[in-house]
């Protein structure tokens, strides 16, 4: 699992460090930088796979724009480079420095490893903090043709290529966890059109591929994941069961849902299903499937859900994350979701995001509720709504 994330110079984030649990929840006002934190991690995930073209970034859930506007744009910012580093619980580190480049006239990104152990490439136990500390080791390069004299810039470019080539193999195992990271933000239209599949398999960030994934889970020997999906859907009072059908049925009739209040044998499909059911179905599949990433984020997980359902869902997702070894970062605006957290468990963490006076994103960890004057602790939902833990707008 990831232990710690460090972000520098990305959008509204000037410099930020976040210590992660198995389940980490971010709350904050609109525009406070919650999604920017998720996207910075996805940026590093793209670098792990050496895929930083826009189509790959978009498929990970990143809102792309002109590379000139991805680095922080604050006044007096001394460095426009983006840096993202990660520490894993096994003690290893991954880090990248990002720079925008022009590829045949089109702007794109390139990333160079940083914050690495040079033992991987030199055999020496030396850790570096930045790309500038690594490059001199490889910069004493001469041209293959002795008659050609290389400029310092050309040597620098060659050094970068050598470094990247060496590290692609040595860091492969360390990067495998982070490389799979995606930001999920399911969309209702996608969930209703269950058969649609996207660029990312088995499950796209908007919900593409959900039907096929459910079919796969339903056929698994033992069926424990399938039972856990059904149990999660029982958070809805009316739900009594559902069936996912394979080949031989029309596109519209791929899923049959049972409502305990309807006459026996009467079912309906996803086209008319309550949207809360579809979102719960998505989350249940995401957290239980062995084919989905080991680490991921869900942006605005409270979409289309009743506040009380949100609280129960949060507690349920923590159970599933532990059971199926998932690490997840969630954002929410719904205070009720927080009541499903147990902050006495260090693997469940809550952060309030806000902006400093000059607009930079900051995070503050929220501790477990405490009793004051012998009174029972205030619930997290109430503490959030009253502004006691931060994360609320301050301009009105």
C-alpha positions as a LaTeX table, in Angstrom:
\begin{tabular}{lrrr}
\hline
Residue & $x$ (\AA) & $y$ (\AA) & $z$ (\AA) \\
\hline
Unk1 & 0.00 & 0.00 & 0.00 \\
Unk2 & 0.97 & 3.63 & $-0.37$ \\
Unk3 & 2.10 & 5.23 & 2.87 \\
Unk4 & 2.64 & 8.85 & 1.85 \\
Unk5 & 2.18 & 11.12 & $-1.18$ \\
Unk6 & 4.15 & 14.33 & $-1.80$ \\
Unk7 & 2.95 & 16.79 & $-4.45$ \\
Unk8 & 4.64 & 19.95 & $-5.65$ \\
Unk9 & 3.59 & 22.50 & $-8.24$ \\
Unk10 & 0.40 & 20.84 & $-9.54$ \\
Unk11 & $-2.58$ & 23.14 & $-10.26$ \\
Unk12 & $-3.68$ & 24.64 & $-6.90$ \\
Unk13 & $-1.11$ & 22.61 & $-4.98$ \\
Unk14 & 2.15 & 24.43 & $-4.31$ \\
Unk15 & 3.53 & 21.87 & $-1.86$ \\
Unk16 & 1.57 & 19.22 & $-0.01$ \\
Unk17 & 2.13 & 15.94 & 1.82 \\
Unk18 & $-0.61$ & 13.42 & 2.58 \\
Unk19 & $-0.29$ & 10.33 & 4.75 \\
Unk20 & $-2.72$ & 7.67 & 3.54 \\
Unk21 & $-4.66$ & 4.97 & 5.31 \\
Unk22 & $-6.43$ & 2.06 & 3.70 \\
Unk23 & $-9.43$ & 4.38 & 3.35 \\
Unk24 & $-8.77$ & 8.13 & 3.14 \\
Unk25 & $-11.60$ & 10.65 & 2.83 \\
Unk26 & $-11.19$ & 14.26 & 1.69 \\
Unk27 & $-13.79$ & 16.92 & 2.47 \\
Unk28 & $-13.68$ & 20.57 & 1.53 \\
Unk29 & $-15.34$ & 23.45 & $-0.24$ \\
Unk30 & $-15.80$ & 23.46 & $-4.00$ \\
Unk31 & $-12.51$ & 24.33 & $-5.65$ \\
Unk32 & $-10.44$ & 23.67 & $-2.52$ \\
Unk33 & $-8.25$ & 21.18 & $-4.38$ \\
Unk34 & $-9.65$ & 17.74 & $-3.48$ \\
Unk35 & $-9.80$ & 16.56 & $-7.08$ \\
Unk36 & $-6.37$ & 18.10 & $-7.77$ \\
Unk37 & $-4.89$ & 15.79 & $-5.13$ \\
Unk38 & $-6.47$ & 12.78 & $-6.81$ \\
Unk39 & $-5.25$ & 13.92 & $-10.22$ \\
Unk40 & $-1.67$ & 14.49 & $-9.09$ \\
Unk41 & $-1.52$ & 10.86 & $-7.97$ \\
Unk42 & $-3.01$ & 9.80 & $-11.32$ \\
Unk43 & $-0.31$ & 11.87 & $-13.05$ \\
Unk44 & 2.34 & 9.81 & $-11.27$ \\
Unk45 & 0.46 & 6.63 & $-12.16$ \\
Unk46 & 0.62 & 7.63 & $-15.81$ \\
Unk47 & 4.36 & 8.16 & $-15.47$ \\
Unk48 & 4.73 & 4.67 & $-13.99$ \\
Unk49 & 3.27 & 3.28 & $-17.20$ \\
Unk50 & 5.24 & 5.78 & $-19.31$ \\
Unk51 & 1.93 & 6.94 & $-20.78$ \\
Unk52 & 1.42 & 10.70 & $-20.46$ \\
Unk53 & $-0.44$ & 11.48 & $-23.68$ \\
Unk54 & $-3.80$ & 13.18 & $-23.17$ \\
Unk55 & $-5.85$ & 10.13 & $-24.12$ \\
Unk56 & $-4.17$ & 8.09 & $-21.38$ \\
Unk57 & $-4.47$ & 10.86 & $-18.80$ \\
Unk58 & $-8.17$ & 11.36 & $-19.58$ \\
Unk59 & $-8.83$ & 7.63 & $-19.30$ \\
Unk60 & $-7.34$ & 7.75 & $-15.78$ \\
Unk61 & $-9.81$ & 10.45 & $-14.76$ \\
Unk62 & $-7.60$ & 13.55 & $-15.12$ \\
Unk63 & $-9.11$ & 16.80 & $-16.40$ \\
Unk64 & $-6.47$ & 17.74 & $-18.94$ \\
Unk65 & $-5.72$ & 21.18 & $-20.28$ \\
Unk66 & $-2.88$ & 22.95 & $-22.04$ \\
Unk67 & 0.34 & 21.79 & $-20.29$ \\
Unk68 & 1.16 & 25.44 & $-19.57$ \\
Unk69 & $-1.74$ & 25.56 & $-17.10$ \\
Unk70 & $-1.15$ & 22.27 & $-15.27$ \\
Unk71 & 1.75 & 23.57 & $-13.12$ \\
Unk72 & 0.88 & 25.98 & $-10.30$ \\
Unk73 & 0.32 & 29.53 & $-11.56$ \\
Unk74 & 0.90 & 31.45 & $-8.33$ \\
Unk75 & 2.89 & 34.66 & $-8.29$ \\
Unk76 & 6.52 & 34.37 & $-7.22$ \\
Unk77 & 6.43 & 30.61 & $-7.88$ \\
Unk78 & 10.11 & 29.79 & $-8.25$ \\
Unk79 & 9.69 & 26.46 & $-10.03$ \\
Unk80 & 7.04 & 25.64 & $-12.63$ \\
Unk81 & 7.91 & 21.92 & $-12.67$ \\
Unk82 & 5.47 & 19.37 & $-11.30$ \\
Unk83 & 6.86 & 16.81 & $-8.86$ \\
Unk84 & 5.00 & 13.84 & $-7.38$ \\
Unk85 & 6.58 & 11.37 & $-4.99$ \\
Unk86 & 5.20 & 8.32 & $-3.21$ \\
Unk87 & 6.46 & 6.19 & $-0.34$ \\
Unk88 & 5.27 & 2.60 & $-0.04$ \\
Unk89 & 4.84 & 0.69 & 3.19 \\
Unk90 & 7.67 & $-1.64$ & 2.24 \\
Unk91 & 10.02 & 1.35 & 2.48 \\
Unk92 & 10.53 & 1.85 & $-1.25$ \\
Unk93 & 10.02 & 5.19 & $-2.98$ \\
Unk94 & 8.77 & 6.34 & $-6.36$ \\
Unk95 & 9.04 & 9.88 & $-7.66$ \\
Unk96 & 8.76 & 11.81 & $-10.89$ \\
Unk97 & 9.58 & 15.27 & $-12.17$ \\
Unk98 & 7.26 & 16.34 & $-14.99$ \\
Unk99 & 8.09 & 18.73 & $-17.81$ \\
Unk100 & 5.99 & 19.84 & $-20.75$ \\
Unk101 & 7.48 & 19.34 & $-24.21$ \\
Unk102 & 6.54 & 20.07 & $-27.80$ \\
Unk103 & 6.13 & 16.90 & $-29.84$ \\
Unk104 & 5.98 & 17.85 & $-33.52$ \\
Unk105 & 4.30 & 21.10 & $-32.56$ \\
Unk106 & 1.81 & 19.55 & $-30.11$ \\
Unk107 & 2.30 & 20.07 & $-26.37$ \\
Unk108 & 2.64 & 16.94 & $-24.24$ \\
Unk109 & 4.36 & 15.70 & $-21.09$ \\
Unk110 & 7.49 & 13.81 & $-20.24$ \\
Unk111 & 8.51 & 12.49 & $-16.82$ \\
Unk112 & 11.86 & 11.67 & $-15.30$ \\
Unk113 & 12.35 & 9.49 & $-12.24$ \\
Unk114 & 13.44 & 11.24 & $-9.05$ \\
Unk115 & 13.43 & 10.40 & $-5.33$ \\
Unk116 & 14.96 & 7.01 & $-6.05$ \\
Unk117 & 17.67 & 4.84 & $-4.58$ \\
Unk118 & 20.72 & 4.96 & $-6.81$ \\
Unk119 & 21.50 & 1.42 & $-5.71$ \\
Unk120 & 19.04 & 0.41 & $-8.43$ \\
Unk121 & 21.36 & 1.71 & $-11.13$ \\
Unk122 & 24.80 & 2.23 & $-9.59$ \\
Unk123 & 24.98 & $-0.36$ & $-6.82$ \\
Unk124 & 25.51 & 2.41 & $-4.26$ \\
Unk125 & 23.09 & 2.95 & $-1.40$ \\
Unk126 & 22.42 & 6.65 & $-2.05$ \\
Unk127 & 19.00 & 8.27 & $-2.10$ \\
Unk128 & 18.31 & 11.43 & $-4.06$ \\
Unk129 & 15.71 & 14.11 & $-3.61$ \\
Unk130 & 15.59 & 15.63 & $-7.08$ \\
Unk131 & 16.41 & 15.04 & $-10.71$ \\
Unk132 & 19.23 & 17.59 & $-10.53$ \\
Unk133 & 21.10 & 15.36 & $-8.06$ \\
Unk134 & 20.88 & 12.32 & $-10.34$ \\
Unk135 & 21.81 & 13.70 & $-13.74$ \\
Unk136 & 25.45 & 14.63 & $-13.00$ \\
Unk137 & 26.20 & 10.96 & $-12.38$ \\
Unk138 & 25.28 & 10.18 & $-15.98$ \\
Unk139 & 26.34 & 13.45 & $-17.59$ \\
Unk140 & 30.00 & 12.58 & $-18.28$ \\
Unk141 & 29.15 & 11.20 & $-21.71$ \\
Unk142 & 31.12 & 11.52 & $-24.89$ \\
Unk143 & 29.82 & 11.17 & $-28.43$ \\
Unk144 & 30.16 & 7.79 & $-30.12$ \\
Unk145 & 31.90 & 9.65 & $-32.94$ \\
Unk146 & 35.02 & 11.34 & $-31.47$ \\
Unk147 & 34.87 & 14.03 & $-34.16$ \\
Unk148 & 31.50 & 15.22 & $-32.86$ \\
Unk149 & 31.57 & 17.39 & $-29.77$ \\
Unk150 & 28.40 & 17.36 & $-27.67$ \\
Unk151 & 27.05 & 20.49 & $-26.05$ \\
Unk152 & 26.10 & 20.43 & $-22.36$ \\
Unk153 & 22.39 & 20.39 & $-23.32$ \\
Unk154 & 22.92 & 17.39 & $-25.60$ \\
Unk155 & 24.79 & 15.56 & $-22.84$ \\
Unk156 & 21.97 & 16.37 & $-20.47$ \\
Unk157 & 19.38 & 14.90 & $-22.85$ \\
Unk158 & 21.43 & 11.73 & $-23.32$ \\
Unk159 & 21.86 & 11.40 & $-19.55$ \\
Unk160 & 18.11 & 11.63 & $-19.09$ \\
Unk161 & 17.49 & 8.93 & $-21.70$ \\
Unk162 & 20.05 & 6.61 & $-20.10$ \\
Unk163 & 18.54 & 7.15 & $-16.66$ \\
Unk164 & 14.99 & 6.50 & $-17.82$ \\
Unk165 & 16.06 & 3.36 & $-19.70$ \\
Unk166 & 17.88 & 1.94 & $-16.69$ \\
Unk167 & 15.05 & 2.65 & $-14.28$ \\
Unk168 & 12.22 & 1.28 & $-16.39$ \\
Unk169 & 13.24 & $-2.24$ & $-15.46$ \\
Unk170 & 14.60 & $-1.69$ & $-11.95$ \\
Unk171 & 11.47 & 0.11 & $-10.74$ \\
Unk172 & 8.92 & $-2.07$ & $-12.51$ \\
Unk173 & 7.90 & $-3.99$ & $-9.39$ \\
Unk174 & 7.74 & $-0.87$ & $-7.23$ \\
Unk175 & 5.56 & 0.92 & $-9.73$ \\
Unk176 & 3.07 & $-1.85$ & $-10.39$ \\
Unk177 & 0.70 & $-0.82$ & $-7.58$ \\
Unk178 & 0.65 & 2.89 & $-8.39$ \\
Unk179 & 0.52 & 2.28 & $-12.15$ \\
Unk180 & $-2.98$ & 0.79 & $-11.87$ \\
Unk181 & $-4.44$ & 3.80 & $-10.01$ \\
Unk182 & $-7.57$ & 5.38 & $-11.54$ \\
Unk183 & $-10.01$ & 8.12 & $-10.49$ \\
Unk184 & $-13.55$ & 6.79 & $-10.76$ \\
Unk185 & $-16.47$ & 9.18 & $-11.19$ \\
Unk186 & $-19.43$ & 7.06 & $-12.37$ \\
Unk187 & $-22.01$ & 8.71 & $-14.62$ \\
Unk188 & $-25.68$ & 7.77 & $-14.65$ \\
Unk189 & $-25.99$ & 7.63 & $-18.44$ \\
Unk190 & $-23.05$ & 5.21 & $-18.63$ \\
Unk191 & $-24.45$ & 2.98 & $-15.88$ \\
Unk192 & $-27.82$ & 2.75 & $-17.63$ \\
Unk193 & $-26.11$ & 1.73 & $-20.87$ \\
Unk194 & $-24.50$ & $-1.28$ & $-19.23$ \\
Unk195 & $-22.96$ & $-2.82$ & $-22.33$ \\
Unk196 & $-20.70$ & 0.09 & $-23.17$ \\
Unk197 & $-17.00$ & $-0.62$ & $-22.68$ \\
Unk198 & $-14.20$ & 1.93 & $-22.60$ \\
Unk199 & $-10.48$ & 2.22 & $-23.15$ \\
Unk200 & $-9.69$ & 0.99 & $-19.63$ \\
Unk201 & $-10.63$ & $-2.58$ & $-18.74$ \\
Unk202 & $-12.32$ & $-4.11$ & $-16.90$ \\
Unk203 & $-13.98$ & $-0.98$ & $-15.51$ \\
Unk204 & $-13.77$ & 2.51 & $-16.97$ \\
Unk205 & $-13.75$ & 5.61 & $-14.80$ \\
Unk206 & $-17.35$ & 6.52 & $-15.75$ \\
Unk207 & $-18.65$ & 2.98 & $-15.29$ \\
Unk208 & $-17.89$ & 1.52 & $-18.71$ \\
Unk209 & $-17.67$ & $-2.26$ & $-18.71$ \\
Unk210 & $-19.78$ & $-2.79$ & $-15.58$ \\
Unk211 & $-22.03$ & $-5.42$ & $-17.18$ \\
Unk212 & $-19.17$ & $-7.62$ & $-18.34$ \\
Unk213 & $-17.45$ & $-7.31$ & $-14.97$ \\
Unk214 & $-20.65$ & $-8.35$ & $-13.17$ \\
Unk215 & $-21.03$ & $-11.32$ & $-15.49$ \\
Unk216 & $-17.46$ & $-12.37$ & $-14.69$ \\
Unk217 & $-17.99$ & $-12.04$ & $-10.93$ \\
Unk218 & $-21.28$ & $-13.99$ & $-11.08$ \\
Unk219 & $-19.49$ & $-16.97$ & $-12.66$ \\
Unk220 & $-16.68$ & $-17.15$ & $-10.08$ \\
Unk221 & $-16.42$ & $-20.38$ & $-8.15$ \\
Unk222 & $-17.65$ & $-20.04$ & $-4.60$ \\
Unk223 & $-19.58$ & $-16.86$ & $-5.30$ \\
Unk224 & $-18.42$ & $-14.94$ & $-2.21$ \\
Unk225 & $-17.83$ & $-11.71$ & $-4.15$ \\
Unk226 & $-21.27$ & $-12.06$ & $-5.72$ \\
Unk227 & $-22.84$ & $-12.48$ & $-2.28$ \\
Unk228 & $-21.00$ & $-9.41$ & $-1.02$ \\
Unk229 & $-22.40$ & $-7.36$ & $-3.91$ \\
Unk230 & $-25.93$ & $-8.50$ & $-3.01$ \\
Unk231 & $-25.33$ & $-7.68$ & 0.65 \\
Unk232 & $-24.16$ & $-4.18$ & $-0.24$ \\
Unk233 & $-27.29$ & $-3.58$ & $-2.33$ \\
Unk234 & $-29.42$ & $-4.51$ & 0.68 \\
Unk235 & $-28.66$ & $-1.04$ & 1.99 \\
Unk236 & $-31.71$ & $-0.22$ & $-0.13$ \\
Unk237 & $-34.89$ & $-1.14$ & 1.76 \\
Unk238 & $-36.81$ & $-2.28$ & $-1.33$ \\
Unk239 & $-34.07$ & $-4.44$ & $-2.87$ \\
Unk240 & $-34.55$ & $-8.22$ & $-2.76$ \\
Unk241 & $-32.26$ & $-9.48$ & $-5.53$ \\
Unk242 & $-31.00$ & $-9.12$ & $-9.07$ \\
Unk243 & $-29.75$ & $-11.28$ & $-11.91$ \\
Unk244 & $-27.21$ & $-10.53$ & $-14.59$ \\
Unk245 & $-27.78$ & $-12.44$ & $-17.79$ \\
Unk246 & $-25.22$ & $-13.56$ & $-20.35$ \\
Unk247 & $-25.70$ & $-14.05$ & $-24.10$ \\
Unk248 & $-29.12$ & $-14.63$ & $-25.61$ \\
Unk249 & $-30.97$ & $-11.63$ & $-24.29$ \\
Unk250 & $-31.43$ & $-8.17$ & $-25.70$ \\
Unk251 & $-29.15$ & $-5.33$ & $-24.69$ \\
Unk252 & $-31.93$ & $-3.76$ & $-22.63$ \\
Unk253 & $-32.71$ & $-6.97$ & $-20.73$ \\
Unk254 & $-29.23$ & $-7.82$ & $-19.45$ \\
Unk255 & $-30.04$ & $-7.17$ & $-15.80$ \\
Unk256 & $-33.23$ & $-8.11$ & $-13.95$ \\
Unk257 & $-33.89$ & $-6.37$ & $-10.61$ \\
Unk258 & $-36.31$ & $-7.54$ & $-7.92$ \\
Unk259 & $-38.29$ & $-5.17$ & $-5.70$ \\
Unk260 & $-39.76$ & $-6.87$ & $-2.63$ \\
Unk261 & $-42.90$ & $-4.73$ & $-2.88$ \\
Unk262 & $-43.76$ & $-5.91$ & $-6.40$ \\
Unk263 & $-45.83$ & $-8.95$ & $-7.31$ \\
Unk264 & $-43.91$ & $-12.23$ & $-7.46$ \\
Unk265 & $-42.09$ & $-12.70$ & $-10.75$ \\
Unk266 & $-42.22$ & $-9.01$ & $-11.66$ \\
Unk267 & $-38.79$ & $-7.54$ & $-12.45$ \\
Unk268 & $-37.41$ & $-4.43$ & $-14.10$ \\
Unk269 & $-34.11$ & $-3.57$ & $-15.77$ \\
Unk270 & $-31.43$ & $-0.89$ & $-15.38$ \\
Unk271 & $-33.18$ & 1.52 & $-17.77$ \\
Unk272 & $-35.82$ & 2.32 & $-15.14$ \\
Unk273 & $-33.85$ & 1.43 & $-12.02$ \\
Unk274 & $-33.40$ & 3.97 & $-9.26$ \\
Unk275 & $-30.12$ & 5.80 & $-9.85$ \\
Unk276 & $-29.03$ & 5.11 & $-6.27$ \\
Unk277 & $-29.20$ & 1.38 & $-7.04$ \\
Unk278 & $-26.94$ & 1.80 & $-10.07$ \\
Unk279 & $-24.32$ & 3.75 & $-8.13$ \\
Unk280 & $-24.36$ & 1.20 & $-5.29$ \\
Unk281 & $-24.03$ & $-1.59$ & $-7.83$ \\
Unk282 & $-20.99$ & 0.13 & $-9.33$ \\
Unk283 & $-19.29$ & 0.67 & $-5.97$ \\
Unk284 & $-19.98$ & $-2.90$ & $-4.85$ \\
Unk285 & $-18.40$ & $-4.30$ & $-8.02$ \\
Unk286 & $-15.46$ & $-1.88$ & $-7.84$ \\
Unk287 & $-14.57$ & $-2.81$ & $-4.26$ \\
Unk288 & $-15.08$ & $-6.57$ & $-4.56$ \\
Unk289 & $-13.73$ & $-7.50$ & $-8.00$ \\
Unk290 & $-10.23$ & $-8.97$ & $-8.15$ \\
Unk291 & $-9.85$ & $-7.41$ & $-11.62$ \\
Unk292 & $-10.18$ & $-3.79$ & $-10.40$ \\
Unk293 & $-7.12$ & $-1.80$ & $-9.21$ \\
Unk294 & $-5.57$ & $-2.38$ & $-5.82$ \\
Unk295 & $-5.53$ & 1.38 & $-5.27$ \\
Unk296 & $-8.01$ & 3.88 & $-6.70$ \\
Unk297 & $-9.99$ & 7.02 & $-5.95$ \\
Unk298 & $-13.69$ & 7.85 & $-6.19$ \\
Unk299 & $-14.56$ & 11.51 & $-6.72$ \\
Unk300 & $-17.85$ & 12.65 & $-5.12$ \\
Unk301 & $-18.87$ & 9.23 & $-3.86$ \\
Unk302 & $-22.10$ & 10.62 & $-2.39$ \\
Unk303 & $-23.68$ & 11.25 & $-5.83$ \\
Unk304 & $-27.40$ & 10.39 & $-5.95$ \\
Unk305 & $-27.44$ & 8.76 & $-2.51$ \\
Unk306 & $-29.58$ & 9.52 & 0.54 \\
Unk307 & $-27.55$ & 10.91 & 3.48 \\
Unk308 & $-28.34$ & 7.97 & 5.75 \\
Unk309 & $-27.47$ & 5.53 & 2.98 \\
Unk310 & $-24.16$ & 7.37 & 2.57 \\
Unk311 & $-23.27$ & 6.73 & 6.21 \\
Unk312 & $-24.06$ & 3.01 & 5.97 \\
Unk313 & $-22.29$ & 2.77 & 2.62 \\
Unk314 & $-19.11$ & 4.29 & 4.03 \\
Unk315 & $-18.93$ & 1.67 & 6.79 \\
Unk316 & $-19.66$ & $-1.08$ & 4.26 \\
Unk317 & $-16.94$ & 0.08 & 1.85 \\
Unk318 & $-14.38$ & 0.07 & 4.66 \\
Unk319 & $-15.30$ & $-3.58$ & 5.33 \\
Unk320 & $-14.91$ & $-4.47$ & 1.65 \\
Unk321 & $-11.61$ & $-2.57$ & 1.31 \\
Unk322 & $-10.14$ & $-4.62$ & 4.15 \\
Unk323 & $-11.62$ & $-7.91$ & 2.94 \\
Unk324 & $-10.45$ & $-7.52$ & $-0.67$ \\
Unk325 & $-7.22$ & $-5.62$ & 0.02 \\
Unk326 & $-8.11$ & $-2.36$ & $-1.69$ \\
Unk327 & $-6.70$ & 1.07 & $-0.86$ \\
Unk328 & $-8.99$ & 3.95 & $-1.71$ \\
Unk329 & $-9.17$ & 7.75 & $-1.56$ \\
Unk330 & $-12.66$ & 9.27 & $-1.55$ \\
Unk331 & $-13.98$ & 12.82 & $-1.84$ \\
Unk332 & $-17.37$ & 13.93 & $-0.60$ \\
Unk333 & $-19.51$ & 16.97 & 0.17 \\
Unk334 & $-22.08$ & 15.01 & 2.20 \\
Unk335 & $-21.57$ & 15.33 & 5.99 \\
Unk336 & $-23.51$ & 12.10 & 6.63 \\
Unk337 & $-20.89$ & 10.02 & 4.84 \\
Unk338 & $-18.39$ & 10.87 & 7.60 \\
Unk339 & $-20.50$ & 9.11 & 10.24 \\
Unk340 & $-19.57$ & 5.82 & 8.60 \\
Unk341 & $-15.90$ & 6.37 & 9.47 \\
Unk342 & $-14.19$ & 5.11 & 12.61 \\
Unk343 & $-11.32$ & 7.53 & 13.12 \\
Unk344 & $-10.06$ & 5.55 & 16.10 \\
Unk345 & $-8.88$ & 3.07 & 13.47 \\
Unk346 & $-5.68$ & 4.53 & 12.01 \\
Unk347 & $-6.41$ & 2.89 & 8.65 \\
Unk348 & $-9.43$ & 5.19 & 8.30 \\
Unk349 & $-8.37$ & 8.80 & 7.81 \\
Unk350 & $-10.19$ & 12.06 & 7.23 \\
Unk351 & $-8.68$ & 15.28 & 5.88 \\
Unk352 & $-10.23$ & 18.72 & 5.49 \\
Unk353 & $-8.96$ & 20.56 & 2.41 \\
Unk354 & $-8.91$ & 24.33 & 2.14 \\
Unk355 & $-7.03$ & 27.18 & 0.45 \\
Unk356 & $-4.53$ & 29.45 & 2.16 \\
Unk357 & $-4.80$ & 33.22 & 1.96 \\
Unk358 & $-2.80$ & 33.19 & $-1.26$ \\
Unk359 & $-4.84$ & 30.32 & $-2.73$ \\
Unk360 & $-2.65$ & 27.28 & $-2.19$ \\
Unk361 & $-4.34$ & 23.98 & $-1.31$ \\
Unk362 & $-3.62$ & 22.64 & 2.17 \\
Unk363 & $-4.87$ & 19.60 & 4.08 \\
Unk364 & $-5.54$ & 19.17 & 7.79 \\
Unk365 & $-6.03$ & 15.74 & 9.32 \\
Unk366 & $-9.16$ & 15.36 & 11.44 \\
Unk367 & $-8.90$ & 13.31 & 14.64 \\
Unk368 & $-11.61$ & 11.18 & 16.26 \\
Unk369 & $-14.43$ & 13.03 & 18.03 \\
Unk370 & $-13.73$ & 13.79 & 21.67 \\
Unk371 & $-16.02$ & 14.19 & 24.64 \\
Unk372 & $-16.23$ & 17.72 & 26.06 \\
Unk373 & $-17.50$ & 18.40 & 29.58 \\
Unk374 & $-18.75$ & 14.86 & 30.00 \\
Unk375 & $-21.06$ & 15.19 & 27.01 \\
Unk376 & $-21.05$ & 12.55 & 24.25 \\
Unk377 & $-18.75$ & 13.42 & 21.34 \\
Unk378 & $-20.34$ & 15.38 & 18.50 \\
Unk379 & $-20.91$ & 13.23 & 15.42 \\
Unk380 & $-18.57$ & 13.91 & 12.53 \\
Unk381 & $-21.46$ & 14.98 & 10.30 \\
Unk382 & $-22.51$ & 17.62 & 12.83 \\
Unk383 & $-18.92$ & 18.73 & 13.42 \\
Unk384 & $-18.45$ & 19.19 & 9.67 \\
Unk385 & $-21.75$ & 21.03 & 9.19 \\
Unk386 & $-20.92$ & 23.37 & 12.09 \\
Unk387 & $-17.46$ & 24.11 & 10.72 \\
Unk388 & $-15.65$ & 22.49 & 13.64 \\
Unk389 & $-13.33$ & 20.38 & 11.46 \\
Unk390 & $-12.87$ & 22.81 & 8.56 \\
Unk391 & $-13.58$ & 22.15 & 4.92 \\
Unk392 & $-16.41$ & 24.70 & 4.59 \\
Unk393 & $-16.50$ & 27.90 & 2.47 \\
Unk394 & $-15.31$ & 30.96 & 4.41 \\
Unk395 & $-16.58$ & 33.73 & 2.12 \\
Unk396 & $-20.16$ & 33.87 & 3.45 \\
\hline
\end{tabular}
